[in-house]
Structures are given as structure tokens and as C-alpha cells.
Amino acid sequence: MEESVSKVPPSLRLGSFKSSLSGRSTPKSSPTFRRLHSSRTPRREATSGAGGIQWFRSNRLVYWLLLITLWAYLGFYVQSRWAHGHKKEEFLGFTGDPRNKLLDAEKNARRDLLADDSLVAVNTGTNKTQVSSDRKFNVILAKKGNEVSSRKNRSKRARRNLHKMRGKPKEKMNNEISDTEDQEQEILLTNSTYRLLVGPFGSVEDRVLEWSPEKRSGTCDRKGHFARLVWSRRLVLVFHELSMTGAPISMMELATELLSCGATVSAVVLSKKGGLASELARRRIKVLEDGADLSFKTAMKADLVIAGSAVCASWIDQYIAHFPAGGSQIAWWIMENRREYFDRSKLVLHRVKMLIFLSELQSKQWLTWCLEENIKLRSQPALVPLAVNDELAFVAGIPCSLNTPSSSPEKMLEKRQLLRDAVRKEMGLKDNDMLVMSLSSINAGKGQLFLLEAAHLFIDQYPLQTGSEVKKSLDIRHDHSTLGVKHHLRGLVLKSSNGDLSSRDLRTRNSHRRKMLFDSQGTEEQALKVLIGSVGSKSNKISYVKEILRFLSQHAKLSESVLWTPTTTRLASLYSAADVYVMNSQGLGETFGRVTVEAMAFGLPVLGTDAGGTKEIVDHNVTGLLHPMGHPGTQVLAENLRFLLKNPSARKQMGMEGRKKVERNYLKKHMYKRFVEVLTRCMRSR
């Protein structure tokens, strides 16, 4: 080997190699020079490209930052699509395979609740309508255990425990359903019991308006402060029941808004009583199956817990006992104003982060009780009144987030008039009939019996006149202006509310009012019709309903003027058909009156009791008329009904003023603006 190397000439071993690299001994025009120099440029480019890749690989920080950015964007996209109402099947791309639907149906078979609405016959004397619906809905339930189930962590013992736990709530729920069914069987939802049972009119709404709330995918204002606060937050909302009343419906709409703004919402339901289960499922609000341990664990991980009633005191007490620091993350939205609710919640009032009230009077009343009991609250209470949701504002013709070029507020006003005509036709009403409506749970605190007594006084004291009597009354009172009569009647109302009204004044007023029975032409009779709801509500008091039916059976003439409607969440048709709304709550009055502001949004004057939240909402002689509570108020209420019946212009003017007040103070944007303060003060900072 050494010999062969030594045989190579020295010039070839070293000198020729150097000369070829330097290029000095090779002419530029030679093939060797061109070959060597033509290969240098691509070789350098390859080296630089490989160096860039090598640099990127060596800088792991940049690599991971890129991956994290892509992953965050993907998570943002998925959560946004999921939170804003897209169907899971369509979103994941499984709609095309029928086998997937079958598997999903088998998996969710145990969590399906069937709701079969009984056939409701409507007989108004002029037409006959049957409304029937068979709906099947799934309630989204969270299984006890971890929020994300794992097959690996499930043992046979866990499956047995899960099976036992599923069996007990079912048995308990069946008992509750059987009890409520026994109560409902006492009063059947038929015309033979209520004489005139009308509605619901959901199908009429969909047909006339060409729009359904079920098509809504969220109305969150993403640029608003509320949306920025709740985005990607975890919240737990505590429902005391699922009845179609103010508190549960307000909590349901709050949960819907939170989901629409990108929050994660879990609902704790203390009582399954009510008919909102299907609506919660439609809105994709997850209901925790267990109201104890599972709800406590979920609440501990949440950024904020909002309890929606004073009845939630028991759950709050147990949660704080389970997790002592949990009171600092609870905002308690109290929607009741009776002393009995304060007594059952006073032991935990000082342990929560903040109390939220609906009205000034309610807040003052609860603070007074706290002073009497020496209860020191952790912070100053907040005031968050209820508001008109976008679905009703949309139908009422008020600008909201649901408006589009094809469904502007002006066009919705036109459609609302068509809806009014269609619903009143199904009810059997004439154009000049004044429909007075009162929608709430039927119990003594809502005062439906006093309303019917006032209607009875109205019918008995002011019977309809014949044509000759009309002509005579018009000739006698031709020189009286409408404005003068209006002020005269308002003065009588004020005088009666002060308790200075004598029997002589009543006789004088009655004789004066008999002369105003017909419209300005005196050709058509005007009739009073009263619509009462909500029949079939789980919050109704059966004994009180029977008392009302006995009263109507004793006054056949009044019974002909009373209509009933089942409980429903589709209220736009009823508000559109009505002319006057009555809020006749007794005791301390209505806490706030969600239906009051909804009726005002539809341009209805409100006749309400002079107490509670109604006194704050209704401006006397401006947006409606107030009357005393109890039996003394029935006579004044009858006079107010009479006044509005005979003064359509005053009725219209009060309705317009009420609508303006709603647009200033009681829309959804106003309520969530106040909620921003609550969230800022209560929610955990990141």
C-alpha cells in the first residue's frame, strides 16, 4: 500500500489538487473551469436551504409556538361552532349515515323523555279548531362522574353504581309525574270544564310571521362587554323548577345568551316540575342529572354560580357545607318578595358573594328584613330588572338583533297586525271587542278571582243598551268632549284610590258612564272579553282554580265572556290579539312583572295593582291605570276597564307611551348591561 502511494508523482498528489481548486492553472474558457464553477452556485443554494430547515428544527420554541397557534385556532373554531347552536350531527358530519342515527338513538334511549300534549279542543261558538301535537324530545343530561367519560376508567363496579343511580331518579320522577297527573285529572283541560279554551297558537305564529323562534341560532352581541366577559367561561345556573313562569324562563334565557356568547353552561334543576324540559333540550342547555354531589363538583370548577330563586337556599346551604369557600362565587338572583321566602333563605344570605334584586321596592324590603334580623351582607346588592327578549321584541316590531332586510321592524308591524286578525278570528272575537288578558300561574297571589269580580261588576252595572238608548245618550251628551270625560274619570279613580269615594259618587258616576257605551257612530256594540292563563301550569293551585270555576258557574253571563288558554312559551300571538293587560297581584304586589313589560312592548295599556314592581313599571294615567289591592280595588278596576273600553284613543295613547318606556329601559341590551357589573364583581379573575 505504501509503495503504490509513493509511486504517485508529487505534482499530482498535492500541486494539481491546489491548482484545480484555485483555478489559477485552468483557463476560464476551458471546460474544466466551467464545470467546476457551474456546480458551485447550486451547491451553495442547497447548503443554505438545508441550513434553514436545520435552523427551524433546532429552534424548538418557534416550532411549538406554531403548533400552539394552530391548535388554539382549531379550538376556537370548534368551540365557536359548537356554542352558537350548530347541530352536533351536522357539525361532525354524521348526518349522511342512517346507522349513526340509529346508534345515537340506542345510546340515548335511557335519557329520552316523551312529552305527549293532550288534544285541546277549541270551541268559540263561531268556529271549531283542534290543536294537537305529539312531540318527542331529548333532555341533555350529564352523567355522574367526570364531565368527559373514559372507557378505560370504567370498571364493572362503576357500571353497577351508574345503573343503580340511574334507576333511583327515574323512580322518583315517575312518582312526581303520577302525582301531578292525579291533580290534573281533577280538572280536565276541556271546554266542558272551562267553557272556552283557546290556543296555543304556535302554528298560527309560524304560518303568519313566516318565522319561528326555533330557527334562532343565538343573538349574542359579540362586540359587547358582556360577550367579552363570559367568553370561554364556565357557569352553573341553578333552577328551582321548570315551570313556565317568570323565574325559570328568565334563567333559561340567561343560559341561552351565555351559550350564544361562547360560555359553557350547566344547569342544576332542583325540581323537575314544569314543562320547560323540552325547551332546555332544544336550546342545548345541559342539565345535570344529579342535584347533589355532581352539581357540587361542577360548581367548584365554575367561574360563577347564579341561583335563580330564593327557593335555591337549600342547595346553596348544602353546597357551602360541602365547599366552604363556594359562597364567594355565588350570585343569588332573588325573584320573590314575600316574607316566607326571606325566612327560608335568611340563614345563607350573608354567605353568598352578592344578592341581585329585580326592583327598588323589592331591594328595600329585603334590606329592611336583613336589618331586623341583624344580617350583614358581604356586598351591596345589585339591581337587574327583567327585560323583553329578542323573540318578542322582534314580533312586536322593536329593532333587535333578529331583524334582517326582509324582516325589518316596519314589516314586522304589518305581520303582527295579520297575526292579530288571525288569532282573534280563531277566538271568535269581533273587531270592536276589547280583549283583557292576564297571564300567570293561577293562584290567590295573582288575583284572578278579583279580576273576574271586577268584570262581573262591569257587566252587571253597565248592561248593553238598545239602539234607541244609544241615540238618546248621544243627543244628551253631544256637547261633552272626549278629553273632558277622560279627565273626569281619572279624577274619580284617584279619589277612589284615596278611600274618599261615597255611594252617592258611585251612583252619579254610574249614570254618567252609562251614556258612553258605544263608539262615536253608535252603531256597534262593544263587549268585554277576559282571557285567563295559564291552564295546566304546574304552579297552579287546584283549590283556587275550583273556586274560580264555582264563581263562574254562579254567573252565567260572565262565564260567556271568559276565555282560557293553556300554558305556553309562545306568547307573541296572545299579546298581539289582546287590547289590555291586567296585572292584579296581591299581598306585596308583583316582584317585578316580566309579563307587564312584555305587554307594554306590544302597545298594551296595563291595569295593575298599586304595589310592588308594578308601581315602578306602570306610570299612572300615562302607560296604564293603577288600582288598590283586594276587594276595595275591584270597583276601581271595573271603572278602569270601563274607561278603556269606551276610550279607544286613550287606550292607544297609553299603549304607545308604554312601548316607548320599554324601548328606553326594558330591552335585552339594558338587562345585560347591568349584568356586566355583576360579572365584574363576582366572577373569578384569570
ABEGO torsion letter per residue (X at the ends): XAAAAAABBAAAAAAAAAAAAAGAABBAABAAAAAAAAAAAAAAAAAAAAAAAAAAAABAAAAAAAAAAAAAAAAAAAAAAAAAGBBAAAAAGAAABAAAAAAAAAAAAAABBBBBBBBBBBBAGABBBBBBBBBBBBBBBBBBEBABBBAAABBAAAAAAAAAAAAAAAAAAAAAAAAAAAAAAABBBBAAAAGBBBOBAAAAAAAAAGBBAAABAEABBAABAAAAAABGBBBBBBBABABBBAAAAAAAAAAAAAAAAGBBBBBBBABABEAAAAAAAAAGBBBBABABAAAAAAAAABABBBBABAAAAAAAAAAAAABAAAAAABBBBBABABAAAAAAAAAAAAABABBBBABAAAAAAAAAAAAAAGBBBABBBBBBBBBBBAAAAAAAGBBBAABBAABBAAAAAAAAAAAAAAAAAAAGBBAABBBBBBBBBBBAAAGAAAAAAAAAAAAAABBBBBAAAAAAAAAAAAABBAAAAAAAAAAAAAAAAAGABBAAAAAAAAAAAAAAABBAAGABBBBBBBBBOBBGBAABBAAAAAAAAAAAAABAAAAAABBBBBBBABAAAAAAABABBBBABBEAEBAAGAAAAAAAAAGBBBBBBBBEAAAAABBBGAAEBBBBBEAAAAAAAAAAAAAAAABAAAAAAAAAAAAAAAAAAABAAAAAAAAAAAAAAABBBX
